[in-house]
């Protein structure tokens, strides 16, 4: 049995799901599950979204147990006993493969733990010989997409846009030399992960030198801050700058949908933006601060 941790916002969930779909194709015969217990204990972002946004019927662990058994697993999780630890306590042998050190926060585990570097494409890890493995990772690497790209993208189909405002945004993106600019602030500011304004200004200039007719489409969780600082960010340098607004309260995925339609991109260092780039069939040019391949 193979179990993949599932947590965070939509982008994290997609990368974790893509990892499992890669594994199912690359290593047939293994039973793979997504551990969704995180969402029974934590209220973050918009909760579990793979089904709501993409209609994906994932193999969730919560669907594999009787109600009373699952409730006991969640009760233990609230007391700090992770799902893999609960399985070990019940006598099931389990090995954890951890890509990031935050397993000790989300999935504390007293058994054998194998560690690998984060964000690497290591396909051999889905073929490990242990009978039961718990994968704690985010797998933010294009390699997990590339081998089965068309199949995976066919599963990641957005709902049709229905509201007038977003239809207008989509039409303007399609009918112009659209450059999506993603500016992530929010918790990134608190964590010290936000990018400096100079990064955006320098790269806005660079894009306009190559494409003077570029239209900037700004996607951000801090609209007012971006408007107040648009000259420092270089957002006022384009002849046309469009702030994409209103996609909140469970509609945040529409920003991902629109961003993935742009011809060019000035990327942030967030998984949300990286996912948009990987899903973007129109992407012709981009600037990426993390140096990840797209």
N, C-alpha and C positions, 0 to 999 in steps of 0.2 A: 504494500500500500504506500502511496505517495501523497503527501498532504502539503499544499502551498498556503502559507499565511496570506490573508486578504485584509487590507486596511487602507485608511486614508481617503483622499478624494478620488474623483473619477479617473484621473490620469494614472495614479498609482494602481488602482484596481485594474485598469486596462493592461498595464505592463505585466502585472502579476498573472492575469488571465492569459495573455499572449505567451508567457513563459510556459504555462501549463499546456496550451494548445500546441506549442512547439514540441514539448515533451511527448505528448500523445501521438504525434505524427512520427517523431524521430525514434521513439522507443515504444513500439506497439506492444500490447499485452499487459501493461501495468495499469492498475486502477488508480486514477488521480482524483483528488478531492480539493476543494477550496474551503479553507477554514474561515468561516464568516463569523466566528464567535466575537470578534472585535466589535462588531456593530450591535451586538446585544448588550454591550457594556459601555460603549463610548458613543457620544453624540457629537460627531465632527462633520464639517462640511454639509453634504446633503445625504449622508448615510450611504447605504449600498445602492449603486446606480446602474450596474451593468444591464439589468433587466429593464429598468425604466427607460434608459436611453437607447439601448441597442436591441432590446428584446431577447437578450442572451439568457438561455436557460442553463446556467452553469451547474456543475455537480457540487452543490453546497453541502457541507457536512451537516448543517442544521436540518436538512431534509432526510438524513440517513438514520436518525435515531428516533425512538419513541419520545413523546413530549416530556415525560417525566425524567427520562435519562438526560435529555438535552438541558432541561431546566437545572438538573444537578450539576452538569458540566459548567453551565453559566454561573451558578451559585459559587462554585469553586473558583472560577475565573475572577469573580468579584472579590474573592478573598486572597487573590494573588497567585492562585495555582493555575498555570497556563494549561491549555488543552493538551499539548504533548506531554506535560508532566502528569496530567490526569491519566492519560493512557498508560504511562509507565507505572503509576501507582496502582492501576488496575491489572498489572501483570503483562502488559503488551510491550515487547521490546521495541525501542524507538531510538533512532539516531537523528540529531538535528544538524542540518547544514545551514550555516548562518553567513549571509553576505555582509551584514552590517552588525555593529556591536550593540545596537539598540534591542537585540533579542532579549537582553537582560531586563529591559523595561517592559516590553510587550509580551514576551514569551520566556520568562525565567525557567531554566531547565537544569536539572542536576545530572543528566545523563551525558553520554558522549556527544561532543560538539565538534564538528569540522568547520573550519573557517576558510573562506576564500575572499579575494579582493572584490570590492564593490564595482558594479557596472561593467564587468568583463563578460565577454561572450565565451562561455566554457561549456559547450554542448555535452562533454563527457560526464558532467555532474548529474544528468538525468538518467544515467545508466549505472549508477552505483549499485553494489551488490547487496547491501543491507536489506532485510525483509521489509522494514518500515522506516521511512525517512520523512522527517518534517523539514520543509524548506522555508527558511525565514529570509526573505530577500525581496528586492524591488525590481531587479533585472532590467534596468534602464539602459538598454543597448540595442542598436538596430539589428544586430545579428539574430536576435530572437524573432524579429519580423521577417527578415529577408528571405530565408529559405522557403517559407510558405506564404509569402507576402500577399498574393492575390486571394488566396483562401481566407487569410485572416482579415484582410480589408473587407471582404464580402460579408463577414460576420459583424464588422464594425460600421454598420450603415445607420446614419443619423435619421431621425424622423423628418418628414417633409416640413419645411418651414410654412407656417400658416398665418402668422400675424404680419400686418402690413409693414411695420417698422423693420423687422428683420428681413423680409423679402426685399425691401428697398436697399438695405445694407448689402445683401447678397448680389443684387443686380449691379450695384455700383462697383463691388469688388470684381465681378466678372467683366465689366465693361471698361475697366481702366487698368493702368499699370499699377496694380494694387500691391502695396507693401504693408504687411501686417507688422505692427510694432507691439511687442508684448512687454509690459512693465509690471513686474510682480513686486508688491510691497507687503502690506499686511504683516503677517508673522515673520516674513523675511527681514523686515527692519529690526524687529526685536532680537532676532537671531544673528544679525549682522551679515546676512546673506544678500541683501539688496545691492544692485549694481550702481556704480556712481553715475551721476547725470552726464559726466563727460563721455562715458561709453556710448550713450545714446546720441549725444550731439555730434560726436566725431563720426559715427556710422550713418547718421542721417545725411551728413554732408557727403560722405563717400557714396552713398546710394544715389544722391541727386547728381553727382558728377558723372556717374555712369548712365543714369536714367533721369534726365531733367523733368520728364513728364510724370514722374512717380507720384502717386496719391497715397498719403499715409493714412492707415486705419489703425487707430490706437485701441488696444485691448488692455485693460488694467483693472485691478481691484481698488484703485485710488484715483478715480476720475477727477475729482476736484483738485487734488494735489497736482496731477499732471497738467491740468489747465492753468493752474497758478504758476507752474514752473516750466511752461512749454518753451520759452525762449532758452532756458538753461538746458533743457533736454533736446533742443533742436527741432521740436515738433512744428514750429512755426515756419520752418524753412521751405516746406513744400507749398506749391501754389494751392493745394487742397489738402486739408487735414480733417479726417472724420473721426470723432470719438464715438466708439461703439458703446452704447449705454443701455441699461434697463434689464439686462439678462441676469437677474438675481433670484433668490428665493426658489431654488430648484431648477432654474432655467440657465444656469451657468454653462451647461454643456453647449448652448447655442453659440457662445463665444468661441468654444473649441471648434465647432462646426464652421463658423464664418472664417476664423483664422486659418483653418485648413484649406480654404478656397483661394487664398492669396497667391499671387505670382512670386512675390519676394517676401522676405521676413528678416526683421532685426529681432533676434531671439533674446529672451531672458535666460536665466539659469534655472528655470523651473521645469519639472517633468511635464506640466501642462503644455507648455510651449513646444517642448521637444516632441511630444506626442502629436501635436498639430502638424509639425513639420513632416513627421514620418507618414502621416495620413494624407498629406497634401499631394495630389496627383498633378497639380498645376505649378508646383514650386520650381522656379527657374534659378533663383539666386537667394542666398541667405548669409547672414552674419551670426555666428554662434559663439558666445563667450566661453563655453565649456570645451570647445574643440571636438565635440562629439561629431561623428560622421552622421550625415542625414541621407 
